[in-house]
Amino acid sequence: MTAKSNIDIIKDLEPKLVWELFANMSDVPRPSKKEEKIRTHIHEVCETNGLKSREDGVGNIVVEVPASPGFESAPIVVLQGHIDMVCEKNSGTEHDFDNEGIKFVLGTDQNGRQVLRANQTTLGADNGIGVAMGMAAALDPAVKHGPLELLLTIDEEMGMTGAAALTPDFFKGRCLINLDSEEDDAIYIGCAGGVDVTLKWNLPTTAPTSGVEIVKVTVSGLRGGHSGGDIHENRGNAIKALAATIVGCGIDGIQLATITGGSKRNAIPRESFAVVAGPAGSESILKNVAAKIQKSIKIKNLEPNPSITIEKLDHAQAASTASAQDTKRFLDTLLALPSGVIGMHPKMKKLVQTSNNLSTAFSTEEGNLKIEVGCLTRSSSEEWKCVVAEQLSAIGRLGGAEVVIGNAYPGWEPNPDSKMLAVAREAYRRLFNDDANVTAIHAGLECGIIGEKVPGVDTVSFGPTITGAHSPDELVYTDSVAKIWKMLVSVLKELAQNK
């Protein structure tokens, strides 16, 4: 039997045009930093529908949309989203994100509510659904609006470099709706800033002696998730669990051959593994410690399916190792690095102010054992962001690492007096007979960077409910997409009428 296409899977969902645009986007590969194919796709859609689109020097796109008849004198409204996606897949899943599209699965959650997810990979609803909504607003003649600009940025997920490259003259509108939020009852007016901290080691290696055991330690089965939106849930960190297992075994003389963990700065690491050399009996000792750490993760991190496995390898799979002293110092550094919530916002209840995600660890063997460990620090306070970055740097220096700090981006300062907020709140209240939750988000949105690059932009952010973003558990609630579409249409009409 031939597998159903994405278009076939979503054909009965509403609003039809939004889902159709999202399905077509999802057939096109769009990893961060490799957006060439999706950029071409967007230009083709615009050309087919008679819309003018253009790019800046890095690949950000602006689509110019004429006003609906009668609303030509209304202010220009910018609909903003990012075209790249986080590319994560479950262990053992064969999927080439550079050349394959995403495969949809339509189902229900545990409460029977309809959801769309992907087949063992991230879905890309973050932020594909937002982009599809912006495109649908531009193409659907039933949507009444003033002049629109669709501002579609690249590389949001890997560092917001697209937004950082924007210039004030690239787009004209100064009323902006960001469509990259993930809770359909919220209107966001602020977000955290962030900074990358990278620790690098260059460790001398020697060949392990003939009498040692070569053992592979593998951590898997953790939930992972968004390092901003999910950090408050205290989910298990696979890199931390790996280090805790090896250090916790208490074996004198254990030596590191390789380490790999996580894949993205903004994703909580779900899987990690290391190959180590130790004296006879290491395999048995590590198995006992692994069982204890696995049980602990299940209890303290509420992880339903943690797995830490120990596998004995032959000597050929560990041609060289770092010294026992360097190994211990490196692993102790991993344990010392904070990962999770560091502080709550002093004025906004239940909002995380500052956090750090110990996100990646990779090693290569080029004469020496070269290791890079990546962290993403987030904070809505510029002062605290700097404090934590320096703390990580100090820990890294004590552990013998070279420290590199870069890719800092600002937060988005809330403006409760925003005119855009007033319009969005009233639309929500009128449509749903309830008050929206006006708040800020700990995750990074591009609004802060855009506001810094283009002063005077009045911004709000809203979007459908998406859970599990940045992991293969990502899903979007189909009724939530319909809800936010209704809100977007109402807000655009109100902005067009309120000249």
C-alpha positions in Angstrom: 0.0 0.0 0.0 1.3 3.4 -1.0 1.9 5.7 2.0 -0.4 8.8 2.1 1.1 12.1 1.1 1.1 15.0 3.6 -1.6 16.7 1.5 -3.8 13.6 1.8 -3.4 13.5 5.5 -4.4 17.1 6.2 -7.1 17.4 3.5 -10.0 17.5 6.0 -8.4 20.0 8.4 -9.4 23.6 8.7 -8.4 26.2 7.8 -7.7 24.4 4.5 -5.3 26.9 3.0 -3.1 27.1 6.1 -2.8 23.3 6.3 -2.1 23.0 2.6 0.6 25.6 2.7 2.2 23.9 5.7 2.0 20.5 4.1 3.7 21.8 1.0 6.4 23.5 3.1 7.0 20.3 5.0 7.8 18.4 1.8 10.8 20.7 1.4 13.9 20.2 3.5 14.6 23.3 5.7 17.3 22.7 8.3 18.8 25.7 10.0 21.7 27.2 7.9 20.5 25.2 4.8 17.4 27.1 3.8 18.1 27.3 0.1 15.4 24.9 -0.9 12.6 26.4 1.2 13.6 29.9 0.1 13.2 28.8 -3.5 9.8 27.2 -2.7 8.5 30.5 -1.1 9.6 32.6 -4.0 7.8 30.1 -6.4 4.6 30.3 -4.4 4.8 34.1 -4.5 5.5 34.2 -8.2 2.6 31.8 -8.9 0.2 34.1 -7.0 1.5 37.4 -8.3 3.2 38.5 -5.1 6.5 40.4 -5.1 9.2 38.8 -2.9 12.8 39.8 -2.3 15.8 38.8 -0.2 18.6 40.5 1.7 22.2 39.5 1.6 21.8 36.6 4.0 18.6 35.1 2.7 15.8 36.7 4.8 12.7 37.2 2.7 10.1 40.0 2.5 6.9 39.4 0.6 5.0 42.5 -0.3 1.2 42.1 -0.1 -1.2 44.8 -1.4 -4.1 45.8 0.8 -7.6 44.5 0.4 -9.7 46.9 -1.6 -10.7 49.9 0.5 -7.9 49.5 3.0 -5.0 50.9 1.0 -4.4 53.8 3.5 -4.1 51.5 6.6 -0.7 51.1 8.2 1.6 48.4 7.0 1.5 45.3 9.2 4.4 42.9 9.3 3.7 39.2 9.8 7.0 37.6 11.0 8.2 34.0 11.3 11.3 31.9 10.6 11.6 29.4 7.8 14.2 27.0 9.3 13.4 24.1 11.7 15.1 22.1 14.4 16.1 18.7 12.9 15.9 15.9 15.6 15.0 12.3 15.2 14.6 9.3 17.5 17.6 6.9 17.8 17.5 4.3 15.1 15.3 6.4 12.8 16.5 6.8 9.2 15.8 10.3 8.0 18.0 12.6 5.9 16.9 16.1 6.9 19.0 17.7 4.1 17.1 15.8 1.3 13.9 14.5 2.7 10.7 16.2 3.8 8.8 15.6 7.0 6.2 12.8 7.1 3.0 13.7 8.9 1.1 11.5 11.3 -2.5 12.6 12.3 -3.8 11.2 15.6 -5.0 12.1 19.0 -3.4 12.9 22.4 -4.1 11.0 25.6 -7.3 13.0 26.0 -8.6 12.3 22.6 -7.8 15.7 21.2 -6.6 15.7 17.5 -3.0 16.4 16.9 -0.5 16.4 14.0 3.0 15.1 14.6 5.8 13.7 12.5 7.0 10.1 12.0 9.8 9.8 14.6 11.2 13.3 13.8 10.6 16.9 14.7 7.5 18.2 12.9 8.6 21.7 12.1 5.3 23.3 13.3 7.9 25.6 15.0 7.7 27.8 13.0 6.2 26.3 9.8 2.7 26.8 11.0 3.3 30.5 11.7 4.8 31.0 8.3 1.9 29.1 6.7 -0.6 31.4 8.5 1.3 34.5 7.2 1.2 33.1 3.7 -2.5 32.2 4.0 -3.3 35.7 5.1 -1.6 37.1 2.0 -3.3 34.7 -0.4 -6.8 34.3 1.0 -9.1 37.0 -0.6 -11.6 36.5 2.3 -9.0 38.0 4.8 -9.4 41.8 5.0 -6.2 43.6 5.7 -4.2 46.7 5.0 -0.8 46.5 3.2 1.2 43.5 4.6 4.8 42.5 4.6 5.7 38.9 5.3 9.1 39.0 7.0 10.5 35.5 6.9 13.9 35.0 8.5 16.6 32.3 8.3 18.5 30.4 10.9 16.4 31.3 13.9 17.0 28.0 15.6 20.8 28.0 15.4 21.5 31.5 16.5 19.0 34.0 15.1 21.6 35.2 12.6 18.9 36.1 10.1 17.3 38.5 12.4 20.7 39.8 13.5 21.4 40.7 9.9 18.3 42.8 9.4 18.5 46.5 8.4 15.9 49.1 9.1 15.3 49.7 5.3 14.6 46.0 4.5 10.9 46.3 5.5 8.6 49.3 6.0 6.0 48.3 8.5 6.3 49.3 12.2 3.4 47.2 13.4 4.6 43.6 13.8 2.9 40.3 14.6 5.3 37.5 15.4 3.7 34.1 14.8 6.3 32.0 16.6 4.5 31.5 20.0 3.3 28.1 21.2 0.3 28.6 23.5 -3.0 29.6 22.0 -4.3 31.4 25.1 -1.3 33.7 25.5 -0.2 37.0 23.9 3.5 37.5 24.4 5.0 40.9 24.9 8.5 39.9 26.0 11.2 37.2 25.8 14.6 36.2 27.1 17.9 37.0 25.5 20.7 34.4 25.1 24.4 33.8 24.7 26.4 30.8 23.6 29.3 29.6 25.8 31.6 27.0 24.3 34.3 25.0 26.2 37.1 23.4 24.3 39.7 20.8 25.3 42.7 19.5 23.4 43.8 16.5 25.4 46.9 14.4 24.7 46.2 10.7 24.1 48.0 7.4 24.3 47.1 3.8 23.3 45.3 1.9 26.1 47.2 -1.0 27.6 46.3 -4.5 26.7 44.7 -5.4 30.0 42.0 -2.8 30.1 38.3 -3.2 29.3 36.8 -1.0 26.6 33.3 0.0 27.5 30.6 2.1 25.8 28.1 4.0 28.1 24.9 5.0 26.3 22.1 7.3 27.7 18.9 7.3 25.8 15.1 7.5 26.2 15.0 11.0 27.8 12.3 13.5 26.7 14.6 16.3 25.7 12.6 19.3 24.5 13.0 23.1 24.1 15.7 24.6 26.3 13.6 27.7 26.8 10.0 26.5 26.8 10.6 23.2 28.7 13.5 24.1 31.0 11.2 24.7 34.0 10.1 21.0 33.9 13.6 19.8 35.2 13.8 17.2 32.4 16.7 14.8 32.4 19.9 15.9 30.7 21.7 13.1 28.9 25.1 14.6 29.1 24.8 15.2 32.8 23.6 11.6 33.2 26.5 10.2 31.2 29.1 12.1 33.3 27.4 11.1 36.5 27.5 7.4 35.5 31.2 7.4 34.7 32.3 9.6 37.6 30.0 7.7 40.0 31.6 4.4 39.2 34.6 5.5 41.3 37.0 3.5 39.2 40.6 4.7 39.5 42.3 5.2 36.1 39.3 5.3 33.9 40.2 7.0 30.6 38.0 8.7 27.9 38.2 7.7 24.2 35.2 9.5 22.7 32.1 11.4 23.8 29.0 12.5 21.9 25.8 14.1 23.4 23.0 16.3 22.2 22.8 17.9 18.8 21.4 21.5 19.1 22.2 24.4 21.5 18.5 25.0 22.0 17.4 21.4 22.7 17.7 19.6 26.0 20.0 16.6 25.2 18.0 13.3 25.0 20.9 11.0 24.1 24.6 10.7 24.7 27.3 8.1 24.7 31.0 7.7 25.6 33.6 5.1 25.1 36.0 4.6 28.1 38.9 2.3 29.0 39.2 1.0 32.6 40.7 -1.9 34.5 39.3 -5.4 34.5 35.8 -5.4 36.1 34.9 -1.9 34.8 31.9 -3.2 32.8 30.3 -4.8 35.9 30.9 -1.8 38.1 29.5 0.6 35.5 26.4 -1.5 35.1 25.6 -1.3 38.8 26.1 2.5 38.8 24.1 2.9 35.6 21.1 1.1 37.2 21.2 3.5 40.1 21.5 6.7 38.0 18.7 5.5 35.7 16.4 4.9 38.7 17.3 8.4 40.1 16.5 10.1 36.8 13.1 8.4 36.7 12.3 9.8 40.2 13.9 13.2 40.3 13.4 14.2 36.7 10.1 12.4 36.2 11.5 10.7 33.1 9.2 7.8 32.1 11.7 5.8 30.0 15.3 6.6 30.9 17.9 4.1 29.7 21.6 3.8 30.5 23.3 0.8 29.0 26.8 -0.6 29.3 28.4 -2.5 26.4 31.8 -4.1 26.3 33.8 -3.4 23.1 36.9 -4.8 21.6 40.2 -2.8 21.8 40.0 -1.7 18.1 37.1 0.6 19.0 39.3 2.7 21.3 42.6 3.2 19.6 43.6 6.0 21.9 42.5 7.6 25.2 43.1 10.7 27.3 44.9 10.3 30.5 43.0 9.4 33.7 43.8 12.8 35.2 42.5 14.7 32.1 39.4 12.4 31.9 38.5 13.1 35.5 39.0 16.8 35.2 36.8 16.9 32.1 34.0 14.9 33.5 34.1 16.8 36.8 33.6 20.0 34.7 30.5 18.5 33.1 29.1 17.8 36.5 29.9 21.3 37.8 28.3 23.1 34.9 24.7 24.3 35.9 22.0 23.1 33.6 18.3 24.0 34.2 16.6 26.9 35.9 18.9 29.3 37.7 16.5 31.9 38.8 12.8 33.0 38.5 11.6 36.4 37.4 11.2 38.7 40.4 8.1 40.5 39.0 6.4 37.9 36.7 4.9 34.9 38.6 6.0 31.5 37.3 8.3 33.0 34.6 11.8 31.7 34.5 14.2 34.6 34.4 17.6 32.8 33.9 18.6 29.3 32.9 21.4 27.4 31.3 21.3 24.4 29.0 24.3 22.1 28.9 23.4 21.1 25.3 26.1 19.5 23.3 29.4 17.5 23.7 31.4 16.3 20.7 34.9 14.8 20.4 37.2 14.2 17.5 40.5 12.4 17.3 43.1 14.4 15.3 46.3 13.3 17.1 44.8 14.5 20.4 41.3 14.2 21.8 39.6 17.4 20.9 36.3 18.1 22.7 33.8 20.9 22.4 31.0 21.4 24.9 28.2 23.8 24.2 25.9 25.7 26.5 23.0 28.1 25.8 22.4 30.6 28.6 19.1 32.5 28.6 17.9 35.4 30.7 15.4 38.3 30.5 18.0 40.2 32.5 21.1 41.3 30.6 23.0 41.5 33.9 22.1 37.9 34.9 22.9 36.7 31.4 26.4 38.1 31.8 26.8 36.7 35.3 26.0 33.2 34.3 28.1 33.3 31.2 31.1 34.3 33.4 30.3 31.5 35.9 30.4 29.0 33.1 33.6 30.5 31.8 35.2 30.2 35.3 34.1 26.6 35.6 35.6 25.9 32.2 38.9 27.6 33.0 39.2 25.6 36.2 38.6 22.4 34.2 41.4 23.3 31.8 39.2 24.4 28.9 39.5 27.2 26.4 36.3 29.3 26.7 34.6 31.1 23.8 31.6 33.4 24.4 29.6 34.5 21.3 26.3 34.9 19.5 24.7 37.0 22.2 21.3 38.4 21.4 19.0 40.7 23.4 15.8 40.0 25.1 12.5 41.7 24.3 11.4 44.2 26.9 7.7 44.1 27.6 5.6 47.1 26.8 2.2 46.9 28.5 1.1 50.1 26.8 1.6 48.7 23.3 -1.2 49.6 20.8 -0.7 46.3 19.1 -1.3 44.5 22.4 -4.5 46.5 22.9 -5.9 45.4 19.6 -4.9 41.7 20.1 -6.3 41.6 23.6 -9.6 43.0 22.5 -9.8 40.6 19.5 -9.2 37.6 21.8 -11.8 38.8 24.3 -14.4 39.4 21.6 -13.8 36.0 19.9 -13.4 33.7 22.8 -15.3 35.5 25.6 -12.2 35.3 27.8 -9.1 37.3 28.6 -5.8 36.2 27.0 -2.8 35.6 29.2 -0.5 38.6 28.6 2.9 37.4 29.5 6.6 37.0 28.5 8.3 33.8 27.4 11.7 32.4 28.6 12.4 31.1 25.1 14.1 33.4 22.6 12.0 35.1 20.0 13.4 37.3 17.2 11.3 40.2 18.5 14.1 41.5 20.7 16.7 41.5 17.9 14.2 43.1 15.5 13.3 45.8 18.0 17.0 46.5 18.5 17.8 46.6 14.8 14.6 48.6 13.8 13.7 51.0 16.7 10.0 51.9 16.9 8.5 48.6 16.0 5.3 47.8 18.0 5.2 44.0 18.4 3.0 41.3 19.8 3.4 37.5 19.4 0.8 34.8 19.4 0.5 31.3 17.9 -1.2 27.9 18.2 -0.4 25.4 20.9 2.7 23.3 20.1 4.2 20.9 22.6 7.5 19.0 22.5 9.2 21.5 20.2 12.8 20.7 19.3 12.2 17.0 19.9 10.6 14.1 18.0 7.6 14.5 20.4 6.7 17.8 18.8 3.0 18.1 17.9 0.5 20.8 17.1 -3.2 20.8 18.1 -5.3 21.1 15.0 -8.2 22.9 16.7 -5.6 25.4 18.1 -4.5 26.3 14.6 -8.1 27.1 13.7 -8.4 29.2 16.8 -5.3 31.3 16.1 -6.2 31.7 12.5 -9.5 33.2 13.6 -7.6 35.6 15.9 -5.1 36.6 13.2 -7.9 37.3 10.7 -9.7 39.4 13.3 -6.6 41.4 14.3 -5.7 42.2 10.7 -9.3 43.4 10.0 -9.3 45.6 13.1 -5.9 47.1 12.2 -7.1 47.8 8.7 -10.2 49.5 9.9 -8.6 51.5 12.7 -6.6 53.8 10.4 
